[in-house]
Amino acid sequence: MKLSPLNQRRWRNFKANRRALWSLIIFSVLFTLSLFAEFIANDKPIVVSYRGELHMPVFKFYPETAFGGDFETEAVYRDIEVKCLIKSGGLEECWDDPEGIVEGIDAGTYGADVEGFHKGWIAWPLIPYSYDTTVDRSGAAPLAPNGQNLLGTDDTKRDVLARVIYGFRLSIMFTLIVTTLASVVGIAAGALQGYFGGWVDLIFQRVIEIWGAVPSLYIIIIMFAILGRGFWLLVFLMVLFGWMALVGVVRAEFLRARNLEYVRAAKALGVSNTVIMFRHMLPNAMVATVTMLPFIVTGTISTLAGLDFLGFGLPSSSPSLGEMTLQAKQNLQAPWLAFTAFFTFAAMLSLLVFIFEGVRDAFDPRKTFS
């Protein structure tokens, strides 16, 4: 799809800001990788070859009986017996000496002369732990970084690097959903106030003043106490109290523009109010709106981290960067937790701010870069 001349100029302006462009590239790569977190960090194999058939445990539930075992529960692929069953094609001898058989298979000296032998294989992710996997290492948690756990473990022996990958994805997805919904509501409310003015503006302003005085943290705590902690409940509550951030900016732009000549001409030609507001006036208000977006995005991430830190954020089973910060506070003898949380937040927020800085300059008609 070919861009319009205006959007082509905006794209050129954005590319001229090298810091914003490289931030967008780095952030896009990191976010894209996090979308495939299950293929990067997981305690389940990506692909299992058993008796000539391919299975994908990362997508589908397979009981142990599917690989010649005895239990109907999900196969624990890290167990030496399950590995033996998969690699040998379900030999009964795996229950007697699984480690010896697996070593023989890996060395290529076992199975050639054994009746019923079918050599299988297991393709593991780069990090063989999910965000909730307990690491099998000796010692008291949290465990320091080593070759097995590059960023160490937390106080329940969960791999920190895996939790960072999943937590990064969760934080960005949560922020995108909340920011999008809150921006839509806020822009619509501000546009209505600024365009119609009068009683509409007056009533909206009084509602915003009253609603803005409601202590949002207390409401979130009360709602969680009644309904329990949940992802979509937190999204709803964040949007409920976050939509007012853009109202004032959009309202001011519409109040300024509603008496300009092009708006009066559109009204004289019989153009509907909706078309005038969102097709003609809103693009001119986008510079001020985009300027506020970095504060909304970073504020949403910080609020989520703060709620998780206090224990009133996402469910405790979720991979939370805020919960990692709390663990860093409670385990001062494990500095890798604090360093990981700090650098993760610093990198994530810095990249987002630089990107939106470039977007703001791209939408500003007063700025033209060569």
C-alpha positions as CSV (number, residue, x, y, z in Angstrom):
1,M,0.0,0.0,0.0
2,K,1.4,3.4,-1.1
3,L,1.6,6.1,1.6
4,S,0.1,9.5,1.0
5,P,2.5,12.4,0.5
6,L,1.8,13.6,4.0
7,N,2.5,10.2,5.6
8,Q,5.6,9.9,3.4
9,R,6.9,13.2,4.8
10,R,6.1,11.9,8.4
11,W,8.0,8.7,7.7
12,R,11.0,10.7,6.4
13,N,11.0,12.8,9.5
14,F,10.9,9.8,11.7
15,K,13.8,8.1,9.9
16,A,15.8,11.3,10.2
17,N,15.7,10.9,14.0
18,R,18.3,8.1,14.2
19,R,17.8,7.5,17.9
20,A,14.1,6.9,17.4
21,L,14.7,4.7,14.4
22,W,17.2,2.5,16.1
23,S,15.1,2.3,19.2
24,L,12.1,1.2,17.1
25,I,14.3,-1.5,15.4
26,I,15.7,-2.8,18.7
27,F,12.3,-2.7,20.4
28,S,10.6,-4.5,17.5
29,V,13.2,-7.2,17.6
30,L,12.9,-7.7,21.3
31,F,9.1,-7.6,21.3
32,T,8.9,-10.0,18.3
33,L,11.2,-12.5,20.1
34,S,9.1,-12.2,23.2
35,L,6.0,-13.1,21.2
36,F,7.7,-16.5,20.6
37,A,8.7,-16.9,24.2
38,E,7.4,-20.5,24.3
39,F,9.9,-21.5,21.6
40,I,12.8,-19.7,23.4
41,A,12.2,-20.6,27.1
42,N,10.1,-23.6,28.0
43,D,10.3,-26.8,30.0
44,K,8.5,-28.6,27.2
45,P,10.3,-29.7,24.0
46,I,9.4,-27.9,20.8
47,V,9.4,-31.1,18.7
48,V,9.5,-34.7,19.8
49,S,10.1,-37.6,17.3
50,Y,8.7,-40.8,18.7
51,R,8.5,-44.0,16.6
52,G,8.8,-41.9,13.4
53,E,6.0,-39.5,14.3
54,L,6.5,-35.9,15.2
55,H,4.8,-34.4,18.3
56,M,4.8,-30.7,19.4
57,P,4.4,-30.6,23.2
58,V,4.7,-26.8,23.1
59,F,1.2,-26.7,21.6
60,K,-0.5,-29.9,22.6
61,F,-1.0,-32.0,25.8
62,Y,0.5,-35.5,25.6
63,P,0.1,-38.0,28.4
64,E,3.0,-40.2,29.3
65,T,1.2,-43.2,27.8
66,A,1.6,-41.6,24.4
67,F,5.3,-42.4,24.7
68,G,4.9,-45.9,26.2
69,G,4.7,-44.8,29.8
70,D,2.2,-45.9,32.5
71,F,0.5,-42.6,33.6
72,E,-2.3,-40.6,32.0
73,T,-0.9,-37.4,33.3
74,E,1.2,-35.1,31.1
75,A,4.6,-36.4,30.3
76,V,7.5,-34.8,32.3
77,Y,9.9,-34.5,29.5
78,R,12.9,-33.7,31.7
79,D,12.6,-37.0,33.6
80,I,15.3,-39.5,32.5
81,E,12.7,-42.3,32.2
82,V,10.5,-40.2,29.7
83,K,13.7,-39.3,27.8
84,C,14.6,-42.9,27.5
85,L,11.1,-43.9,26.4
86,I,11.1,-41.3,23.6
87,K,14.7,-42.0,22.4
88,S,14.2,-45.7,22.5
89,G,10.7,-45.9,21.1
90,G,9.1,-47.1,24.4
91,L,11.4,-49.9,25.4
92,E,10.3,-51.5,28.7
93,E,14.0,-51.6,29.8
94,C,13.8,-47.9,30.3
95,W,12.3,-48.5,33.8
96,D,15.3,-50.6,34.8
97,D,18.3,-48.6,33.6
98,P,17.1,-45.4,31.8
99,E,20.3,-43.4,32.2
100,G,22.4,-46.2,30.8
101,I,20.1,-46.7,27.8
102,V,20.0,-42.9,27.1
103,E,23.8,-42.7,27.2
104,G,24.1,-45.7,24.9
105,I,21.6,-44.1,22.4
106,D,23.5,-40.7,22.5
107,A,26.8,-42.6,21.9
108,G,25.3,-44.6,19.1
109,T,26.1,-48.0,20.6
110,Y,22.6,-49.0,21.8
111,G,19.6,-50.3,20.0
112,A,20.9,-51.5,16.7
113,D,20.5,-55.1,17.7
114,V,17.5,-54.7,20.1
115,E,14.1,-55.9,18.8
116,G,11.5,-53.1,18.6
117,F,14.0,-50.3,19.0
118,H,13.0,-47.0,17.3
119,K,15.5,-44.2,17.8
120,G,13.7,-40.9,18.6
121,W,14.9,-37.4,19.4
122,I,13.9,-34.3,21.4
123,A,14.4,-30.7,20.2
124,W,14.5,-28.4,23.3
125,P,14.2,-24.6,23.4
126,L,17.3,-22.5,23.9
127,I,16.4,-22.0,27.6
128,P,14.9,-25.3,29.0
129,Y,12.8,-23.5,31.6
130,S,9.5,-21.8,31.5
131,Y,8.7,-18.8,33.8
132,D,7.2,-21.1,36.5
133,T,9.6,-24.0,36.2
134,T,11.6,-25.0,39.3
135,V,15.2,-25.3,38.5
136,D,16.9,-28.5,39.6
137,R,20.0,-27.1,41.3
138,S,21.5,-27.7,44.7
139,G,21.8,-24.9,47.2
140,A,19.6,-22.3,48.8
141,A,17.5,-20.0,46.6
142,P,18.1,-17.5,45.2
143,L,20.9,-19.1,43.2
144,A,23.6,-17.0,41.5
145,P,24.0,-16.9,37.8
146,N,26.0,-19.7,36.1
147,G,26.0,-21.6,32.8
148,Q,22.7,-23.3,33.6
149,N,20.9,-20.1,34.6
150,L,22.5,-17.1,33.0
151,L,20.7,-14.6,35.2
152,G,20.4,-16.8,38.2
153,T,17.2,-17.9,39.9
154,D,14.7,-16.1,42.2
155,D,13.8,-17.1,45.7
156,T,11.7,-20.0,44.5
157,K,14.3,-21.4,42.1
158,R,12.7,-20.1,39.0
159,D,14.9,-19.1,36.1
160,V,15.2,-15.3,36.0
161,L,16.0,-15.0,32.3
162,A,12.8,-17.0,31.4
163,R,10.8,-14.8,33.7
164,V,12.2,-11.6,32.1
165,I,11.3,-12.8,28.6
166,Y,7.7,-13.7,29.6
167,G,7.4,-10.6,31.9
168,F,8.6,-8.3,29.1
169,R,5.9,-9.7,26.8
170,L,3.2,-9.4,29.4
171,S,4.1,-5.9,30.4
172,I,4.1,-4.6,26.8
173,M,0.9,-6.4,25.8
174,F,-0.8,-5.1,29.0
175,T,0.4,-1.6,28.2
176,L,-0.6,-1.6,24.6
177,I,-4.2,-2.8,25.5
178,V,-4.6,-0.3,28.3
179,T,-3.1,2.6,26.3
180,T,-5.2,1.9,23.2
181,L,-8.5,1.6,25.1
182,A,-7.8,4.6,27.4
183,S,-6.7,6.7,24.4
184,V,-9.8,5.9,22.4
185,V,-12.1,6.8,25.3
186,G,-10.1,9.9,26.2
187,I,-9.8,11.3,22.7
188,A,-13.6,10.8,22.1
189,A,-14.5,12.5,25.4
190,G,-12.1,15.4,24.7
191,A,-13.3,15.8,21.2
192,L,-17.0,16.0,22.3
193,Q,-16.2,18.6,25.0
194,G,-14.1,20.8,22.8
195,Y,-16.3,20.6,19.7
196,F,-19.7,21.2,21.3
197,G,-18.6,23.3,24.3
198,G,-21.4,24.8,26.4
199,W,-23.3,22.5,28.6
200,V,-21.6,19.4,27.2
201,D,-18.2,20.8,28.2
202,L,-19.5,21.9,31.6
203,I,-21.1,18.6,32.5
204,F,-18.0,16.6,31.3
205,Q,-15.7,18.8,33.3
206,R,-17.6,18.3,36.5
207,V,-17.7,14.5,35.9
208,I,-14.0,14.5,35.3
209,E,-13.3,16.5,38.4
210,I,-15.4,14.1,40.6
211,W,-14.0,10.9,39.0
212,G,-10.4,12.2,39.1
213,A,-10.7,12.6,42.9
214,V,-11.6,8.9,43.4
215,P,-8.6,7.1,44.9
216,S,-8.0,4.5,42.2
217,L,-5.6,2.4,44.3
218,Y,-8.3,1.8,46.9
219,I,-10.8,0.8,44.3
220,I,-8.4,-1.7,42.7
221,I,-7.7,-3.2,46.1
222,I,-11.4,-3.5,46.9
223,M,-12.3,-5.0,43.5
224,F,-9.5,-7.5,43.8
225,A,-10.7,-8.5,47.3
226,I,-14.2,-9.1,46.0
227,L,-13.5,-10.6,42.5
228,G,-9.9,-11.8,42.8
229,R,-6.9,-10.7,40.8
230,G,-7.1,-11.1,37.0
231,F,-5.6,-9.7,33.9
232,W,-8.7,-8.4,32.2
233,L,-10.1,-7.0,35.5
234,L,-6.9,-5.0,36.0
235,V,-7.1,-3.8,32.3
236,F,-10.7,-2.7,32.9
237,L,-9.8,-0.8,36.1
238,M,-6.7,0.8,34.6
239,V,-8.8,2.1,31.6
240,L,-11.5,3.2,34.0
241,F,-9.2,5.6,35.8
242,G,-6.7,6.3,32.9
243,W,-8.9,7.6,30.1
244,M,-8.8,11.2,31.5
245,A,-5.1,11.7,30.7
246,L,-5.8,12.8,27.1
247,V,-9.1,14.6,27.7
248,G,-7.6,18.0,28.6
249,V,-5.1,18.1,25.6
250,V,-7.7,17.0,23.0
251,R,-10.3,19.4,24.5
252,A,-8.0,22.4,24.3
253,E,-7.1,21.6,20.6
254,F,-10.8,21.2,19.6
255,L,-11.8,24.4,21.5
256,R,-9.0,26.3,19.5
257,A,-9.9,24.7,16.2
258,R,-13.7,24.7,16.2
259,N,-13.9,28.4,15.2
260,L,-11.3,28.2,12.4
261,E,-12.3,28.9,8.8
262,Y,-12.0,25.3,7.5
263,V,-14.4,24.1,10.3
264,R,-16.9,26.8,9.5
265,A,-16.7,26.1,5.8
266,A,-17.3,22.3,6.4
267,K,-20.4,23.2,8.5
268,A,-21.7,25.5,5.8
269,L,-21.4,22.7,3.3
270,G,-23.4,20.4,5.5
271,V,-20.7,18.0,6.6
272,S,-21.7,16.0,9.6
273,N,-20.3,16.7,13.0
274,T,-18.7,13.3,13.2
275,V,-16.8,13.8,10.0
276,I,-15.7,17.3,11.0
277,M,-14.5,16.1,14.4
278,F,-12.6,12.9,13.5
279,R,-11.6,13.5,9.9
280,H,-10.7,17.2,9.8
281,M,-10.1,18.4,13.3
282,L,-8.5,15.3,15.0
283,P,-5.5,15.0,12.7
284,N,-4.6,18.6,13.6
285,A,-4.8,17.7,17.3
286,M,-2.6,14.6,16.9
287,V,0.7,16.4,17.6
288,A,-0.4,17.4,21.2
289,T,-2.0,13.9,21.6
290,V,1.1,12.0,20.5
291,T,3.2,14.2,22.8
292,M,1.3,12.9,25.8
293,L,1.5,9.2,24.8
294,P,5.0,8.5,26.1
295,F,3.8,9.6,29.6
296,I,0.8,7.4,29.4
297,V,2.8,4.4,28.2
298,T,5.5,4.7,30.7
299,G,3.0,5.6,33.4
300,T,1.0,2.4,32.7
301,I,4.2,0.2,32.9
302,S,5.2,1.9,36.1
303,T,1.7,1.5,37.6
304,L,1.6,-2.2,36.7
305,A,5.1,-2.7,38.3
306,G,4.1,-0.8,41.4
307,L,0.9,-2.8,41.8
308,D,2.8,-6.0,41.4
309,F,5.4,-4.8,43.9
310,L,2.6,-4.1,46.4
311,G,0.9,-7.4,45.7
312,F,-2.2,-5.9,44.1
313,G,-1.4,-6.4,40.4
314,L,-1.5,-9.4,38.1
315,P,-2.2,-12.9,39.6
316,S,0.7,-14.3,41.5
317,S,1.2,-17.1,38.9
318,S,1.9,-14.5,36.2
319,P,5.5,-13.6,35.2
320,S,5.8,-10.2,36.7
321,L,8.7,-7.7,36.5
322,G,7.2,-5.9,39.5
323,E,7.3,-9.0,41.5
324,M,10.9,-9.5,40.6
325,T,11.6,-6.0,42.0
326,L,9.9,-7.0,45.2
327,Q,12.1,-10.1,45.4
328,A,15.2,-7.9,44.8
329,K,14.1,-5.9,47.8
330,Q,13.6,-8.9,50.0
331,N,16.8,-10.6,48.9
332,L,19.6,-8.0,49.1
333,Q,22.1,-10.8,49.2
334,A,21.2,-11.6,45.6
335,P,22.2,-8.4,43.7
336,W,21.5,-10.1,40.3
337,L,17.8,-9.7,40.9
338,A,18.0,-6.0,41.5
339,F,20.4,-5.5,38.5
340,T,18.1,-7.5,36.2
341,A,14.9,-5.6,37.2
342,F,16.6,-2.2,36.9
343,F,18.2,-2.8,33.5
344,T,15.0,-4.4,32.1
345,F,12.9,-1.4,33.1
346,A,15.5,1.1,32.1
347,A,15.9,-0.4,28.6
348,M,12.2,-0.9,28.1
349,L,11.1,2.6,29.1
350,S,14.0,4.3,27.4
351,L,13.3,2.6,24.0
352,L,9.6,3.5,24.3
353,V,10.3,7.2,25.1
354,F,12.8,7.5,22.2
355,I,10.3,5.9,19.8
356,F,7.5,8.3,20.8
357,E,9.8,11.2,20.7
358,G,10.4,10.4,17.0
359,V,6.7,9.9,16.4
360,R,6.0,13.3,18.0
361,D,8.5,15.0,15.7
362,A,7.1,13.2,12.7
363,F,3.6,14.5,13.3
364,D,4.8,18.0,14.0
365,P,4.2,20.0,10.8
366,R,6.7,22.7,11.9
367,K,9.6,20.2,11.8
368,T,11.1,19.1,8.5
369,F,14.3,17.1,8.3
370,S,16.4,16.7,5.3
